[in-house]
Amino acid sequence: MEPLAGDIVWCRFPENLTRSPAQKPRPALILSVFRELPEKIGVLVAYGTSQKVTQLYAGEFAITRADGEAFRATGLSYDTKFNLARRVKLPFSSEYFDVPPGAPHGQQPKLGVLHPSLVRRATAAYHAS
């Protein structure tokens, strides 16, 4: 399946915004999807981390267990914050994206989706970035 904006995926997000995939995959939020060539898909993704979730800076928003159903829709295992100021365009390929533990959506990198109730929070973080 093709990725969609709002999908939360398992990504080898490049460290220091280089083009090299990181060793450790992490959650990333797809902000937009584009075609690089007719047969190749690219995505703009934002960095996700479960570290220091209670310390939010401009451009960041958190999704926590306290969000209830919205948290469950994300497929995340831990409270997570996304940094919309730290984003990068990547080819949607197995080099950068991997099947998450438990494969909740089959053999694709999708963990879950950004619940509609969280869109306002994400939009505010985007504008602050």
Helices and strands as residue ranges (DSSP letters): E 7-11, G 15-17, E 26-37, E 40-49, E 60-63, G 65-67, H 69-74, E 80-91, E 110-113, G 116-118, H 119-128
